[in-house]
Amino acid sequence: MHYYCVMLARMTIDYFRSILCCREWQSPEDWKCVLSTIRTSMFSNQNCELSRDDSGDLLLTFLDGDRYGVKKQLAKRMEQRKNAGLNRVSWWGGIGVQIEVKNQYQL
């Protein structure tokens, strides 16, 4: 079971990187990045809010903007999955996840 969980996680990261690749996730030697690289650029030193939207989905709001545009791309993908009926997690009672990006420092 552990093997399948690890493989599923790895495939998810590979898919994520393939559709949302930014130059910071690729080394000069053309090595693929690892999860810690993605996690650092996506979530490190980020202010976020977690709430529920009008449809009952979890809404993750990034408050510090999106320097590389990756979070906006991710939000777009999550919206596409929602429209296709693929953004529901059964063990959360069918709740989906949506992403929103704001810049709290922009006037």
N, C-alpha and C positions, 0 to 999 in steps of 0.2 A: 504494500500500500504506500509506503514511504517513497518508493521509486516513482510511482505514478503521480504522486503529489508534486515531487520535485520536477518531473518531466512536464507536467501541466504548467507549473510556474515558469519554467524555462521557455516553453513554447509561447506563453503569454508575453513574456519580456521580449522574445524575438519578434513576435508579431507587432508589439507596441513600437519597438525600435524600427521595424520595417516601414510602418506607416507614418511615424512621427519623428523621423530622424532629424537631428540638428547637428551641426558641425562639432559641437562640444562633446558629442557622444562618440566621436571617431578619433582615434589617435593618429598622429602623423605617420605611424608605421602601418596604418590601415587595420589595426586591431579593432575588434568589436568591443564595445563598452560592456561593463558588467552592471548588475542591478544597483550597486552602490553609486555609480556615476549618475544613473538616471534618477535615483532617489535624491541625491544631493542637489541636482539641478532643478528638480521639480518641487521638492518639499523643504529643503534646508532653508532656514531663516525666513520662512513664509508665514504670514499671518493669514489664517483661514477661519471661516465660519462654517459651521455645519448646522443645517436647518432642514425643514421639510417644505417642499414647494406645494403649490395648489393641487397637484395631482397625487400628492402623498409620497412622492419620491424623495430620497435624500438629496439635498442640494449642498454641494461643496463649493463655497465661494472663496476664491483666492483674492486677497485684498491688496496685494502688492504689485499688481500689474502682471505683464507677461513679456518680459524683455525679448525673448526669442520667438514668440508666437506659438510655442508648443502647446501651451494650455488652451489657447483658443482652438487649435486644431483638435485637441483631445475633446473639448466641449462639443465641437461640431460632430465628431465621430459618435459621441455618446448620444447626441440628439438623433443622428441617423439610426443608431441601434434602437432607440426608443420608438421612432416612427416605424421601424420594421418589426417591432414587437420582441426584440432580442435583449432589452435592457432590464430584465427582471431577475431577481435572485430568489430562487424558491425557498431557501432556508431563512430568508428575511421576510417571509410572508408575501412574496411577489413584489417587494419594493425595488425600485430601480435607483440608479444614481445619475444625477445630472451635475454639470460643472458650469460655473459662472466665473468670469474674471472681471475684477474691478481694480482700479488703482486709487487707493484711499488718499494718496498724496497729490493727485491731479486735481486742480481747481476747476 
